[in-house]
Amino acid sequence: MSRHNVRAHIPDALDPARSGKVDPVRVVSHVLDREQLPEALPEGHLKPVFVRGRGTALP
């Protein structure tokens, strides 16, 4: 099984969110700092996004 490089698809995935066609709040449960990953995954967040820098929980 090979793994595909998804970086090439990131702009295509972000464009609908930027344009307002897709509301990321509907598919993302939390935005968390990537440093929080080891502690956050066992907490059972449904669809977290890990970012560089400080994150916040979405309403």
N, C-alpha and C positions, 0 to 999 in steps of 0.2 A: 504494500500500500504506500503510495507516495503522498506527500503533503504538498498542497498548492500554496503559493505565496499570495496571500490575500491583500497585501499592501497595494497592489495595482488596482484593486477594486474599491479601495476606501473612498476615493473621490466620487465614484458612482453611487456609493451607499450614502454619502453625506449630502449630495445634491438635493435629493427629495426633502430632507430635513431642513436644509437652508431655504428652500423655496416655499416651505409650508405645506407641501403635499403630504408629508408624513409627520406626525407628532411623536417625537421620541419618548415623551413622557408615557405614552400608552404601552411601550414595549420595554422600557428600562425601569427597574425597580429602585435602583440606587446608583449614584455616581460616587465612587470611592477612590481615594488615593491608592496607587498601586502598592504602596508600602503596607496597606491594610489587608492585602490579599490573603495572607495566611490566617488571619483572625476572622475575616469576613466570610470566607467560603463555608466554613462549618456552621455559620449562623443561619444558613438556609435562605439567603436573599434569592428571590426568584430569577431576576435577570440583572445582575450588577454589571456595571461598566467600570473598569479600572483605568484611571488616567494618571498622567504625571502631574504632580502638584496636588493641592488640597481639593478634596471632593466634598460634596454635600448630598444629603438624602433628598430625593425628590418628594414633593407633596403627594 
